[in-house]
Amino acid sequence: MIWLIGFAALVWGTPLVLAFLLAIGCALSPSCRTWTWHQLGAEGLK
């Protein structure tokens, strides 16, 4: 039963961790941050 919970945590947690690391990397990259804000702004203005 414990391994099942661990497996579920791994399956659900991995994408979240990857997205979190990607967000941090993007926040530290000026070009990515500028592009991201541009995309968000463009979406917001539609």
N, C-alpha and C positions, 0 to 999 in steps of 0.2 A: 504493500500500500504506500509506503514511504517513497519507493522508487517512482511510483506513478505520479505522485505530487511533484517530485523532483523533475521528472520528464516534462510534465505540463508547464512547470516554471521555466524550464529550459526553452521549450517551444514558444511560449508566449513572451519570455524575457529577451531572447536573442534579438528579434527584430527591434524591440524597444531600445536595447543597448546600442545596436548598430545605428539607429536613427539618432540617438542621443550623441554618439561619437561624431556622426556626420554633421549634426547641428553645431557642435563645438568647433569642429574643423572649419565649417563654413563661416562661423562667427569670427574665427581668427584670420580668415582669408579676406582681404579687402575686396578683391574682384568678385568673389562669390557673394559676399555680403551686399555689395552694390547691386549685383544682378538680381539677387533675391528680393531686395527692397523694391527694385524696379518692377519685378514681376508682380509683387504684392500690390504695389501702387497701381499698376496697369489693370490688375484684376479688380481692385477696389473702385476704379474710375468707370468701369464698364456699367 
